[in-house]
């Protein structure tokens, strides 16, 4: 018999405690994954995820200090049931004109927001008030983004959706509707470098990149490489390395990215040879002649036939969003891809920044990201009706989502979307309609780490892929599931094995320490590395934390 809704939270708490005790019981026998050994990694490459997050995970999120601009002094008065948009925007305008670090402060109480708050400068924090979870700052959005004027930066996406007749068609529900602008884009708080282009959709809008150096050679996992001429490079610059496919459908770069596995690859991989097929945002730490050293290990080899180069990346940094509860007008979720635009935060062209201590209720999307690197998103909770995304990693690099709690049903609970690279979800809990999603579009080397997943429907597909066929397969090589614990809340016979359908076109995945309260069998057919299936008490519960500590020890020993 299925438990009532009132009983479920209690059962979840008990199951979580039992699982925690089981996983920390040393008498049951801890084990250390063999794939952590240098010797085995020569055969089974395991990416280094330890550079994900703010300041590469090496520093705690800052207690940011600066000039405080209080929104109440500009007419945004909480709890007065009046629209506070103009007052908040006035405070934000002053903040953008203020030199040095600046904090836009919200007192406790409810603020009504009907306009988008654009953040287009570095060294700024939007900070709410939260006293032990009580008397918090709440932003209430009674309108959706669909009801507001379309931002100029979305005109290209608007044209793309119309030209390509992007529609959501569900015959069984009688749905045939055009895609919304806000299904994976936009938010009531929106970061961007001033005037910077967002995601590229239409080739006719492409502009010449500012190329700083052409690259001769380099090897995946190393921090140094050789360029033709380093004259335009500077130590401390945060720049972009680009790889190009100019070989067409039968490209050596495509073969390399998919680990030479037999997968069907979509046309986006070769349609635009002048646009980088993949990229990496890196910080230059030293230059010796034409030898360049960067902070981050190279994602891929650098070969002449892939025309690698270094280009400028315009971005903002040191941006924080803290201690805010987001609540939206309740409207039932309409349909996939036709969301109204009840979106909380959209981060674009932003680096070394953070979002912490935020909640979302009744949204379409909590946090969306594109064209970002090294952002930490932590202590996020999602409640209410059905969402499209909770915390979404799009075309981003080295992103970290930590301590994410998802209670609401979400189409893509934890997702690596088009273009995400070396991004990490760690210490996350999903209690309702869970999906671990890899969304096509050349996302690769990403990590689901130390997550607790509750499943109450035997027909629900947990491991998913998405995206259009022109970006298939589901991901490229070396994505990792590490210490994922499943709690199945429906009745089974003792000892029954529960079969979880993996993604059939998933090349060279790493699955380590996958357990549950019933034995699990996961289908992954293409060169998958399995270790510790149905084997509890892993001695390394978090790969991210393990690699971060190991790197710190190596650094101190030098």
C-alpha positions as CSV (number, residue, x, y, z in Angstrom):
1,X,0.0,0.0,0.0
2,X,1.4,3.4,-0.9
3,X,1.9,5.7,2.1
4,X,-0.2,8.8,2.5
5,X,1.4,12.2,1.7
6,X,1.4,13.1,5.4
7,X,3.5,10.0,6.2
8,X,6.0,10.2,3.4
9,X,8.3,12.9,4.9
10,X,8.5,10.9,8.1
11,X,9.4,7.7,6.1
12,X,12.0,9.6,4.1
13,X,13.7,10.9,7.2
14,X,13.8,7.4,8.7
15,X,15.1,5.8,5.5
16,X,17.8,8.6,5.2
17,X,19.0,8.0,8.7
18,X,19.1,4.2,8.2
19,X,21.1,4.7,5.0
20,X,23.5,7.1,6.6
21,X,24.1,4.7,9.5
22,X,24.7,1.8,7.1
23,X,27.1,3.9,5.0
24,X,29.2,4.9,8.0
25,X,29.3,1.5,9.7
26,X,32.9,0.5,9.6
27,X,32.2,-3.0,10.9
28,X,30.4,-3.7,7.6
29,X,33.7,-3.2,5.7
30,X,34.7,0.0,4.0
31,X,36.2,-0.3,0.5
32,X,38.2,2.0,-1.7
33,X,37.6,2.2,-5.4
34,X,40.4,0.8,-7.5
35,X,39.8,3.5,-10.2
36,X,41.4,6.0,-7.8
37,X,44.8,4.4,-8.4
38,X,47.1,6.1,-10.9
39,X,47.8,2.8,-12.5
40,X,44.2,2.0,-13.3
41,X,43.5,5.5,-14.5
42,X,46.0,4.9,-17.4
43,X,43.4,2.5,-18.7
44,X,40.2,4.1,-17.4
45,X,40.5,7.8,-17.5
46,X,38.9,9.6,-14.6
47,X,38.6,13.4,-14.9
48,X,39.8,15.7,-12.1
49,X,36.6,17.4,-10.8
50,X,38.3,19.2,-8.0
51,X,38.6,22.6,-9.8
52,X,34.8,23.0,-9.9
53,X,33.3,26.0,-8.0
54,X,34.2,29.4,-6.8
55,X,38.0,30.0,-6.8
56,X,38.5,26.4,-8.0
57,X,37.1,25.0,-4.7
58,X,40.2,26.3,-2.9
59,X,38.5,29.1,-0.9
60,X,35.3,29.2,1.1
61,X,32.6,31.4,-0.2
62,X,33.5,34.9,1.0
63,X,31.8,36.9,3.7
64,X,31.4,39.8,1.2
65,X,32.0,43.3,2.5
66,X,31.4,46.6,0.8
67,X,29.2,49.7,0.6
68,X,25.6,48.7,1.6
69,X,22.7,50.1,-0.5
70,X,19.4,49.3,1.2
71,X,16.5,48.9,-1.1
72,X,14.1,50.3,1.5
73,X,15.8,53.7,1.1
74,X,14.8,53.8,-2.5
75,X,11.1,53.0,-1.9
76,X,11.0,49.2,-1.8
77,X,9.1,48.7,1.4
78,X,8.4,45.0,2.5
79,X,5.0,43.8,3.4
80,X,3.1,46.8,2.2
81,X,1.5,44.8,-0.7
82,X,2.7,47.3,-3.2
83,X,4.9,46.7,-6.3
84,X,8.6,47.1,-5.2
85,X,10.1,46.8,-8.6
86,X,11.0,50.4,-9.2
87,X,12.5,50.9,-5.8
88,X,14.7,47.8,-6.2
89,X,15.8,48.9,-9.7
90,X,16.6,52.3,-8.4
91,X,18.9,50.8,-5.7
92,X,20.4,48.5,-8.3
93,X,21.1,51.4,-10.6
94,X,23.0,53.2,-7.8
95,X,24.9,50.0,-7.1
96,X,26.1,49.8,-10.7
97,X,27.5,53.4,-10.5
98,X,29.2,52.8,-7.1
99,X,32.9,52.0,-7.2
100,X,34.4,49.1,-5.3
101,X,32.5,46.3,-3.6
102,X,28.8,46.9,-3.2
103,X,25.9,45.1,-1.4
104,X,22.3,45.6,-2.4
105,X,20.5,44.7,0.9
106,X,17.0,43.4,1.4
107,X,15.5,43.5,4.9
108,X,13.3,40.7,6.1
109,X,9.8,40.6,4.7
110,X,7.9,40.2,1.4
111,X,8.9,42.3,-1.7
112,X,6.7,42.2,-4.8
113,X,8.8,42.1,-8.0
114,X,7.3,42.6,-11.5
115,X,10.5,43.5,-13.5
116,X,13.8,41.8,-14.3
117,X,16.8,42.7,-12.1
118,X,19.8,42.8,-14.5
119,X,23.3,42.5,-12.8
120,X,25.9,43.7,-15.2
121,X,29.0,44.5,-13.1
122,X,31.5,42.6,-11.0
123,X,32.0,42.8,-7.2
124,X,28.3,43.0,-6.3
125,X,26.1,41.0,-4.0
126,X,22.3,40.9,-3.7
127,X,21.8,39.9,-0.1
128,X,18.6,39.1,1.7
129,X,18.0,38.5,5.4
130,X,17.6,35.1,6.9
131,X,17.4,34.5,10.7
132,X,17.7,30.8,11.2
133,X,15.2,30.1,8.5
134,X,12.7,32.6,9.9
135,X,11.8,36.1,9.0
136,X,13.5,35.7,5.6
137,X,13.6,38.0,2.7
138,X,11.0,36.9,0.1
139,X,10.7,38.0,-3.5
140,X,7.2,37.4,-4.8
141,X,6.6,37.3,-8.5
142,X,2.9,37.6,-9.4
143,X,3.7,37.9,-13.2
144,X,5.6,35.5,-15.4
145,X,8.4,36.6,-17.8
146,X,6.1,35.9,-20.7
147,X,4.0,38.8,-19.4
148,X,6.9,41.3,-19.5
149,X,8.6,43.0,-22.5
150,X,11.0,40.7,-24.2
151,X,14.6,41.6,-23.4
152,X,16.6,42.7,-26.4
153,X,19.1,39.9,-25.7
154,X,16.4,37.3,-26.4
155,X,15.6,38.6,-29.9
156,X,18.0,36.1,-31.5
157,X,16.4,33.1,-29.6
158,X,12.9,34.4,-30.5
159,X,13.9,34.4,-34.2
160,X,15.5,31.0,-33.9
161,X,12.3,29.4,-32.4
162,X,10.1,31.0,-35.1
163,X,12.4,30.1,-38.1
164,X,12.7,26.5,-37.0
165,X,9.1,26.2,-35.9
166,X,10.0,24.8,-32.5
167,X,6.8,23.4,-31.1
168,X,5.8,21.1,-28.3
169,X,3.6,18.4,-29.7
170,X,1.8,15.9,-27.4
171,X,-1.0,14.2,-29.3
172,X,-2.3,12.3,-26.2
173,X,-2.8,15.7,-24.4
174,X,-4.0,17.6,-27.4
175,X,-0.9,20.0,-27.1
176,X,0.6,21.7,-30.2
177,X,2.1,24.9,-29.0
178,X,5.2,27.0,-29.8
179,X,8.2,26.8,-27.5
180,X,8.4,29.5,-24.8
181,X,11.4,31.9,-24.8
182,X,11.8,31.0,-21.1
183,X,11.8,27.2,-21.1
184,X,15.6,27.2,-20.6
185,X,16.4,30.9,-20.6
186,X,15.8,34.0,-18.5
187,X,15.2,34.9,-14.9
188,X,14.0,37.6,-12.6
189,X,17.6,38.0,-11.5
190,X,19.8,37.9,-14.6
191,X,23.6,38.3,-14.7
192,X,25.6,39.2,-17.8
193,X,28.5,41.2,-19.0
194,X,27.1,44.5,-20.5
195,X,26.1,43.9,-24.1
196,X,27.6,40.4,-24.3
197,X,25.8,38.0,-26.6
198,X,24.2,35.0,-24.9
199,X,24.0,31.6,-26.5
200,X,24.6,31.5,-30.2
201,X,21.5,30.4,-32.2
202,X,21.7,32.1,-35.6
203,X,24.8,31.9,-37.7
204,X,24.1,35.3,-39.3
205,X,24.6,37.0,-36.0
206,X,28.1,35.6,-35.5
207,X,30.9,38.1,-35.1
208,X,34.6,37.6,-35.4
209,X,36.2,36.3,-32.2
210,X,39.1,38.2,-30.7
211,X,41.8,35.5,-31.1
212,X,44.8,36.0,-28.7
213,X,46.9,33.1,-29.7
214,X,47.0,30.0,-31.9
215,X,47.9,26.8,-30.1
216,X,50.5,24.2,-31.3
217,X,50.2,21.3,-28.9
218,X,49.1,20.2,-25.5
219,X,47.9,17.0,-23.7
220,X,44.7,16.3,-21.8
221,X,45.2,16.6,-18.0
222,X,48.3,18.7,-18.2
223,X,48.4,22.4,-17.3
224,X,50.9,23.5,-19.9
225,X,50.8,23.9,-23.7
226,X,52.7,25.6,-26.5
227,X,51.3,28.5,-28.5
228,X,52.6,30.1,-31.7
229,X,53.0,33.6,-30.2
230,X,52.2,34.5,-26.6
231,X,52.6,38.3,-27.1
232,X,48.9,39.0,-26.5
233,X,48.5,36.8,-23.4
234,X,48.9,38.0,-19.9
235,X,49.3,36.2,-16.5
236,X,46.0,36.4,-14.6
237,X,43.8,36.6,-17.7
238,X,40.7,34.4,-17.8
239,X,40.4,33.3,-21.4
240,X,38.8,30.7,-23.5
241,X,40.5,27.7,-25.3
242,X,38.6,26.6,-28.4
243,X,38.6,23.3,-30.4
244,X,37.2,23.2,-34.0
245,X,35.9,20.5,-36.2
246,X,36.9,21.3,-39.7
247,X,37.0,17.7,-40.8
248,X,33.3,17.2,-41.3
249,X,31.2,14.2,-40.3
250,X,34.1,11.8,-40.0
251,X,36.1,14.0,-37.7
252,X,39.0,12.9,-35.6
253,X,37.9,15.4,-32.9
254,X,34.4,13.7,-32.8
255,X,36.0,10.3,-32.5
256,X,38.3,11.6,-29.7
257,X,35.5,13.3,-27.7
258,X,33.4,10.1,-27.8
259,X,36.4,7.9,-26.8
260,X,36.3,6.2,-30.2
261,X,33.1,4.4,-29.3
262,X,30.5,3.4,-31.8
263,X,27.7,6.0,-31.3
264,X,25.4,7.8,-33.6
265,X,26.5,11.5,-33.7
266,X,24.1,14.3,-34.7
267,X,24.7,16.9,-37.4
268,X,25.4,19.8,-35.0
269,X,28.9,18.3,-34.5
270,X,29.9,19.3,-38.1
271,X,27.4,21.8,-39.4
272,X,29.3,24.9,-38.2
273,X,33.1,24.4,-38.7
274,X,33.8,28.1,-37.9
275,X,32.2,27.8,-34.4
276,X,34.2,26.0,-31.7
277,X,32.8,22.5,-31.2
278,X,33.9,22.6,-27.6
279,X,35.7,25.1,-25.3
280,X,37.3,25.6,-21.9
281,X,37.5,28.8,-19.8
282,X,41.0,28.9,-18.2
283,X,43.2,31.2,-16.1
284,X,46.8,31.9,-17.2
285,X,49.2,31.5,-14.3
286,X,52.6,31.8,-16.1
287,X,54.1,32.4,-19.5
288,X,57.6,31.3,-20.4
289,X,58.4,32.2,-24.0
290,X,55.6,30.4,-25.9
291,X,54.9,27.9,-23.2
292,X,51.7,28.8,-21.3
293,X,50.7,27.4,-17.9
294,X,47.0,27.5,-16.8
295,X,45.4,26.9,-13.5
296,X,43.1,24.1,-14.8
297,X,44.1,20.8,-16.4
298,X,43.3,20.7,-20.1
299,X,40.0,19.1,-20.9
300,X,41.3,17.6,-24.2
301,X,44.4,17.1,-26.2
302,X,45.5,20.1,-28.4
303,X,46.3,19.0,-31.9
304,X,46.9,21.0,-35.1
305,X,44.1,19.3,-37.0
306,X,41.6,20.7,-34.4
307,X,42.8,24.3,-35.0
308,X,42.9,25.1,-31.2
309,X,43.2,28.8,-30.2
310,X,42.8,31.1,-27.3
311,X,40.2,33.9,-27.5
312,X,39.0,36.7,-25.3
313,X,36.0,36.0,-22.9
314,X,34.1,39.0,-21.7
315,X,32.6,38.2,-18.3
316,X,31.8,39.6,-14.9
317,X,33.0,38.0,-11.6
318,X,32.7,38.1,-7.8
319,X,28.9,38.3,-8.0
320,X,26.8,36.8,-5.2
321,X,23.1,36.1,-4.6
322,X,22.3,35.2,-1.0
323,X,19.6,34.5,1.5
324,X,16.5,35.0,-0.6
325,X,13.3,33.0,-0.9
326,X,11.7,33.1,-4.3
327,X,7.9,32.5,-4.6
328,X,5.9,32.7,-7.7
329,X,2.2,33.0,-8.4
330,X,0.8,29.5,-8.3
331,X,-0.2,28.2,-11.7
332,X,-0.3,24.6,-12.7
333,X,2.6,23.5,-14.9
334,X,1.4,23.8,-18.4
335,X,3.6,21.6,-20.6
336,X,7.3,20.8,-21.3
337,X,8.9,23.6,-23.4
338,X,5.9,26.0,-23.1
339,X,6.7,27.3,-19.6
340,X,5.3,30.7,-18.6
341,X,8.6,32.0,-17.4
342,X,8.3,31.8,-13.6
343,X,12.1,31.6,-13.5
344,X,14.3,32.7,-10.5
345,X,17.9,33.2,-11.4
346,X,19.7,33.2,-14.8
347,X,23.5,33.4,-14.8
348,X,25.3,34.2,-18.0
349,X,28.9,35.3,-18.8
350,X,29.8,35.1,-15.1
351,X,32.7,33.5,-13.4
352,X,34.0,32.9,-9.9
353,X,30.7,33.8,-8.3
354,X,28.1,32.2,-6.0
355,X,24.4,31.6,-5.2
356,X,23.8,30.4,-1.6
357,X,20.9,29.9,0.8
358,X,18.0,30.4,-1.6
359,X,14.7,28.6,-1.9
360,X,12.1,28.4,-4.7
361,X,8.4,27.7,-4.6
362,X,6.1,27.1,-7.5
363,X,8.5,28.1,-10.3
364,X,9.1,26.9,-13.8
365,X,12.9,27.1,-13.3
366,X,14.9,27.8,-10.2
367,X,18.5,28.5,-11.4
368,X,19.5,28.5,-15.1
369,X,23.1,28.9,-16.3
370,X,24.9,29.5,-19.6
371,X,28.3,30.7,-20.6
372,X,29.6,30.6,-17.0
373,X,32.5,29.1,-15.2
374,X,33.5,28.4,-11.6
375,X,30.3,29.3,-9.9
376,X,29.3,27.6,-6.6
377,X,25.6,27.1,-6.0
378,X,24.9,25.8,-2.5
379,X,22.1,25.3,0.0
380,X,19.2,25.5,-2.5
381,X,15.7,24.1,-1.8
382,X,12.9,23.6,-4.3
383,X,9.3,23.2,-3.3
384,X,5.8,23.3,-4.7
385,X,4.3,22.4,-8.1
386,X,6.1,20.9,-11.1
387,X,9.2,22.6,-12.6
388,X,11.2,22.2,-15.7
389,X,14.6,22.7,-14.1
390,X,15.7,23.1,-10.5
391,X,19.4,23.9,-10.8
392,X,20.4,23.7,-14.5
393,X,24.0,23.6,-15.9
394,X,23.9,24.6,-19.5
395,X,26.9,25.7,-21.6
396,X,29.2,26.0,-18.6
397,X,32.5,24.8,-17.2
398,X,33.7,23.8,-13.7
399,X,30.3,24.6,-12.0
400,X,29.5,23.2,-8.6
401,X,26.1,22.6,-7.1
402,X,26.3,21.5,-3.5
403,X,23.6,20.7,-0.9
404,X,20.7,20.8,-3.2
405,X,17.3,19.6,-1.9
406,X,14.6,19.0,-4.4
407,X,11.2,18.2,-3.0
408,X,9.1,19.4,-6.0
409,X,8.6,17.3,-9.0
410,X,11.0,18.4,-11.7
411,X,11.2,17.3,-15.3
412,X,15.0,17.3,-15.1
413,X,15.9,17.2,-11.5
414,X,19.7,17.2,-11.8
415,X,20.8,18.0,-15.3
416,X,23.9,18.4,-17.4
417,X,22.6,20.3,-20.4
418,X,24.0,21.3,-23.9
419,X,27.7,22.1,-23.6
420,X,28.3,21.5,-19.8
421,X,31.8,20.4,-19.0
422,X,33.4,19.2,-15.8
423,X,30.4,20.3,-13.7
424,X,29.5,18.7,-10.4
425,X,26.3,17.9,-8.4
426,X,27.4,16.8,-4.9
427,X,25.6,16.0,-1.7
428,X,22.2,16.5,-3.3
429,X,18.8,14.9,-2.3
430,X,15.8,14.4,-4.7
431,X,12.6,13.2,-3.1
432,X,10.1,13.4,-5.9
433,X,10.0,12.3,-9.5
434,X,13.9,12.1,-9.6
435,X,15.9,12.3,-12.9
436,X,19.6,12.2,-13.3
437,X,19.7,13.8,-16.7
438,X,22.4,14.2,-19.4
439,X,20.9,16.3,-22.1
440,X,22.8,15.8,-25.3
441,X,24.7,18.6,-26.9
442,X,28.3,17.5,-26.2
443,X,28.1,17.6,-22.4
444,X,30.9,15.5,-21.0
445,X,33.2,14.8,-18.1
446,X,30.5,15.7,-15.6
447,X,29.9,14.3,-12.2
448,X,26.9,13.1,-10.1
449,X,28.4,12.7,-6.7
450,X,27.2,11.5,-3.3
451,X,23.5,11.9,-4.0
452,X,20.5,10.4,-2.3
453,X,17.6,9.6,-4.6
454,X,14.1,8.5,-3.5
455,X,11.9,6.6,-6.0
456,X,8.3,5.9,-5.3
457,X,7.1,4.8,-8.8
458,X,8.4,1.6,-10.4
459,X,7.6,2.9,-13.9
460,X,9.5,6.1,-13.5
461,X,12.7,6.4,-15.5
462,X,15.5,7.8,-13.3
463,X,18.5,8.1,-15.6
464,X,17.5,10.1,-18.6
465,X,18.7,11.9,-21.7
466,X,17.1,14.8,-23.5
467,X,17.8,17.2,-26.3
468,X,17.2,17.2,-30.1
469,X,18.5,14.4,-32.4
470,X,20.9,16.8,-34.1
471,X,22.9,16.9,-30.8
472,X,22.8,13.2,-30.0
473,X,24.2,11.1,-28.3
474,X,23.3,11.8,-24.7
475,X,26.9,12.9,-23.8
476,X,30.5,12.4,-24.7
477,X,33.1,10.5,-22.7
478,X,34.0,10.1,-19.1
479,X,30.9,11.4,-17.3
480,X,30.7,9.8,-13.8
481,X,28.1,8.6,-11.3
482,X,29.8,8.2,-7.8
483,X,28.2,7.0,-4.6
484,X,24.6,7.3,-5.7
485,X,22.2,5.8,-3.2
486,X,18.6,4.9,-4.2
487,X,15.8,4.4,-1.8
488,X,12.9,2.6,-3.4
489,X,9.7,3.4,-1.5
490,X,7.5,0.8,-3.1
491,X,7.1,-2.8,-1.9
492,X,9.3,-5.5,-3.3
493,X,10.1,-9.1,-2.4
494,X,13.2,-9.3,-0.2
495,X,16.2,-9.7,-2.4
496,X,14.4,-8.6,-5.6
497,X,16.7,-6.9,-8.1
498,X,15.5,-3.6,-9.4
499,X,16.5,-2.9,-13.0
500,X,17.3,0.7,-13.8
501,X,17.4,1.6,-17.5
502,X,20.5,3.5,-18.3
503,X,21.1,5.5,-21.5
504,X,21.9,3.2,-24.4
505,X,24.1,5.6,-26.4
506,X,26.2,6.6,-23.4
507,X,29.9,6.1,-24.1
508,X,32.6,5.4,-21.5
509,X,30.6,6.3,-18.4
510,X,32.1,5.6,-15.0
511,X,29.6,4.1,-12.4
512,X,31.2,3.6,-9.0
513,X,29.5,2.8,-5.7
514,X,25.8,2.6,-6.9
515,X,23.6,1.2,-4.1
516,X,20.1,0.9,-2.9
517,X,17.8,-0.6,-0.4
518,X,17.3,-3.4,-3.0
519,X,19.9,-4.8,-5.3
520,X,20.2,-2.7,-8.5
521,X,21.0,-3.7,-12.1
522,X,21.8,-0.8,-14.4
523,X,22.0,-1.1,-18.2
524,X,24.9,0.7,-19.7
525,X,26.3,-1.1,-22.8
526,X,29.0,1.1,-24.3
527,X,32.4,0.7,-22.6
528,X,31.1,1.6,-19.2
529,X,33.4,1.2,-16.2
530,X,31.5,-0.5,-13.3
531,X,32.9,-0.8,-9.7
532,X,31.2,-1.4,-6.4
533,X,27.7,-2.0,-7.7
534,X,25.5,-2.9,-4.7
535,X,28.5,-2.5,-2.4
536,X,27.8,-0.1,0.5
537,X,30.2,1.7,2.7
538,X,32.4,3.3,0.1
539,X,35.5,4.8,1.9
540,X,35.4,7.8,-0.5
541,X,31.8,9.0,-0.3
542,X,32.5,12.1,-2.4
543,X,34.8,12.0,-5.4
544,X,34.8,15.8,-5.6
545,X,35.9,16.2,-1.9
546,X,38.5,13.4,-2.2
547,X,40.1,14.9,-5.3
548,X,40.0,18.4,-3.8
549,X,41.8,17.2,-0.6
550,X,44.3,15.2,-2.6
551,X,45.2,18.2,-4.8
552,X,45.6,20.4,-1.6
553,X,48.0,17.8,-0.1
554,X,50.0,17.7,-3.3
555,X,50.2,21.5,-3.4
556,X,51.4,21.6,0.3
557,X,54.0,18.9,-0.3
558,X,55.7,20.9,-3.1
